[in-house]
């Protein structure tokens, strides 16, 4: 995939032995056989100076959750504009695109509500809104997971929250 991810111990424990072997030996991923689990996450190499460490951690947690879903057979396509290198995407492109149940949605991560969208990000949001494309501003991996998991599997419709 070309994305360096670090799987947290609690995610690895949820994986099957086969998936632990498969994903636990990838470069940039914490090895499953490691007996030196620490409670503090390792930071990604060469972090972008524009992205806060807590925001990077939340993005990595969400990406790990998506990978775990895929290892369990969900087959959720996604794209992550990771923060370890300067993105080549169009300015303003959100951090994640996720496709689920015939829906595509964009997710922009921010550290907290005091962090505002750039002019390019606001323009991207407006263009998505004009086309009826889902675009969400989230402040945590848990919030992003809730949005993705909130899509009804059989009907492709949202359960609970509105766009």
LINSULSUL-V866269 format. One record per residue. N is the residue number from 1. PHI is phi as a letter, one per 20 degrees, with the letter a starting at -180 (none if undefined). PSI is psi in radians with two decimals (999 if undefined). OMEGA is omega as a letter, one per 40 degrees, with the letter a starting at -180 (* if undefined). Layout:
N/PHI/PSI/OMEGA ; N/PHI/PSI/OMEGA
This chain:
1/none/-0.47/a ; 2/n/0.11/i ; 3/d/2.23/i ; 4/e/2.11/i ; 5/c/2.64/i ; 6/d/2.03/a ; 7/e/2.24/i ; 8/f/2.62/a ; 9/g/-0.67/a ; 10/f/-0.46/i ; 11/f/-0.67/a ; 12/f/-0.70/a ; 13/f/-0.42/a ; 14/e/-0.23/a ; 15/e/2.70/i ; 16/f/2.84/i ; 17/g/-0.66/i ; 18/f/-0.78/i ; 19/f/-0.58/i ; 20/f/-0.74/i ; 21/f/-0.68/a ; 22/f/-0.87/a ; 23/e/-0.30/a ; 24/f/-0.23/a ; 25/d/0.07/i ; 26/f/2.55/i ; 27/g/2.41/i ; 28/n/-0.04/a ; 29/d/2.43/i ; 30/f/2.20/a ; 31/f/2.48/a ; 32/f/-0.61/a ; 33/f/-0.07/a ; 34/f/2.26/i ; 35/e/0.11/a ; 36/d/0.79/i ; 37/f/2.32/i ; 38/d/2.71/a ; 39/f/-0.27/i ; 40/d/2.31/a ; 41/f/2.64/i ; 42/e/2.50/a ; 43/e/2.72/a ; 44/f/2.67/a ; 45/f/2.59/i ; 46/l/1.02/a ; 47/f/2.59/i ; 48/f/2.36/a ; 49/f/-0.29/a ; 50/e/-0.22/a ; 51/d/2.22/i ; 52/f/2.59/a ; 53/g/-0.70/a ; 54/f/-0.59/i ; 55/f/-0.74/i ; 56/f/-0.72/a ; 57/f/-0.75/i ; 58/f/-0.73/i ; 59/f/-0.78/i ; 60/f/-0.68/i ; 61/f/-0.73/i ; 62/f/-0.77/i ; 63/f/-0.71/i ; 64/f/-0.70/i ; 65/f/-0.76/i ; 66/f/-0.74/i ; 67/f/-0.69/i ; 68/f/-0.72/i ; 69/f/-0.74/i ; 70/f/-0.63/i ; 71/f/-0.35/i ; 72/e/0.20/i ; 73/n/0.13/a ; 74/f/-0.51/i ; 75/l/0.99/i ; 76/e/1.96/i ; 77/f/2.49/i ; 78/b/2.77/i ; 79/c/2.33/a ; 80/c/2.16/i ; 81/e/1.42/a ; 82/g/2.75/a ; 83/e/0.10/a ; 84/f/-0.15/i ; 85/b/2.77/i ; 86/f/2.30/a ; 87/f/2.53/i ; 88/e/0.09/a ; 89/f/2.87/i ; 90/g/2.36/i ; 91/g/2.34/a ; 92/n/-0.17/i ; 93/f/2.28/i ; 94/f/2.93/a ; 95/f/-0.63/a ; 96/c/2.54/i ; 97/c/2.32/i ; 98/c/2.32/i ; 99/d/2.17/i ; 100/b/2.29/i ; 101/l/0.91/i ; 102/m/0.27/i ; 103/c/2.48/i ; 104/d/2.37/i ; 105/c/2.56/i ; 106/d/2.46/i ; 107/c/2.14/i ; 108/d/2.14/i ; 109/e/2.39/i ; 110/c/2.62/a ; 111/f/-0.79/a ; 112/a/3.01/a ; 113/f/-0.28/i ; 114/f/-0.29/i ; 115/e/2.06/a ; 116/e/2.74/i ; 117/f/2.54/i ; 118/f/2.93/i ; 119/g/-0.71/i ; 120/f/-0.70/i ; 121/f/-0.71/i ; 122/f/-0.69/i ; 123/f/-0.73/i ; 124/f/-0.78/i ; 125/g/-0.78/a ; 126/f/-0.72/i ; 127/f/-0.69/i ; 128/f/-0.80/i ; 129/g/-0.73/a ; 130/f/-0.50/a ; 131/e/0.02/a ; 132/m/0.48/a ; 133/e/2.35/a ; 134/f/2.31/i ; 135/b/2.26/a ; 136/c/2.44/i ; 137/d/2.14/a ; 138/c/2.72/a ; 139/d/-0.02/i ; 140/b/2.80/i ; 141/f/-0.66/a ; 142/f/-0.70/i ; 143/f/-0.73/i ; 144/f/-0.74/i ; 145/f/-0.72/i ; 146/f/-0.69/i ; 147/f/-0.84/a ; 148/f/-0.78/a ; 149/f/-0.33/a ; 150/f/-0.12/i ; 151/f/2.21/i ; 152/f/2.17/a ; 153/f/-0.73/a ; 154/e/-0.62/a ; 155/e/-0.27/a ; 156/m/0.32/a ; 157/d/2.74/a ; 158/f/2.40/i ; 159/d/2.17/i ; 160/n/-1.62/a ; 161/f/2.66/i ; 162/e/2.88/i ; 163/f/999/*
